[in-house]
Amino acid sequence: MKPFHYVRPAGLAEAAGAHGGRPGSAYLAGGTNLVDLMKLGVERPDTVVDIARLLPADVEATADGGVRVGAGVRNADLATHPVAGARCPALAQALLAGASAQLRNAATTGGNLLQRTRCGYFQDVSKACNKREPGSGCAALDGVNREHAVLGHSPLCVATHPSDLAVALSALDAEVEVTGADGVRRVPLDGFLRLPGEHPERDTTLGHGELVTAVVLPPGVFGVPSAYRKARDRASYAFALASAAAVLETRDGRISRVALAFGGLAHRPWRARVAEERLLGERPAEDVLRTAVDAELQAARPLRDNAFKVRLARNLAVDVLGRLAGSLPD
Ligand code: SF4
């Protein structure tokens, strides 16, 4: 591992000064992704600023009845917090589907969103990767790309975002609270995580030196039927080949509210706006759900090895939506 300066500041302002927005600086919280990438030589910071003890670590109500989850809240703590569980099942289910119990004890809410792709070529410094080294090429395009994107990819990068939590947060209309030199701002999750486009080296819209300080859930997502389901190669400790998070309510036998997001298909959670629009006001019958989800997935452009993901995602989404509507058995 490349030698680096380790700094443990006393407060967030001091941390921002130590980081300085320099490309060679990195913030450290749970460390479950950054430290692995440093060992692999993928991340090579000169200065590591430890903010694990400085990040907000509370779950608190907001003035409008929503919930603010501090960026330092550990995944294991959030999964078992009263705001998750029965009050917001998709949140707890997504957290518990991620990683292992040991990692969930260390990993933080903010770090979960900021974790980097698990594309094998990104993690192998001997391979071409535009995300790791802009302009070097993308070994995955003509390589083994079974686990890569089918939606929203670019000729420069076909990676997927690995987070389960982010998929649930997308369906739950969460916002990301970002703190920087100009103060605090909130960004919808879908505006925080990026598609690769011309700049796959940028995973988020964070500015230099900015920090994720919290995730904010709106009041309307609590006590509403929601769910998260994930398909992977083995039963635990594996990233999603495809996943689906949904919120769904019915009134008089018709869908009165729906939100659907896919994971494992794109560089960020894929919010299924086309399907949502088609489903509003419809009966939640299986054929109706299937037609709407198929309309969303028309945009898919599978790679050589991953056409199976389109059908897998469709079946997951129909299953999740149907169970929430009560039109498919639990
Ligand atoms: Fe790198 Fe993206 Fe290509 Fe993977 S898919 S090798 S992360 S550029």
Residues whose N, C-alpha, C, O or C-beta is under 5 A from the ligand:
A	BS01	SF4	C119 Y121 F122 A128 C129 N130 K131 G137 C138 A139 A140 L156 C157 V158 A159
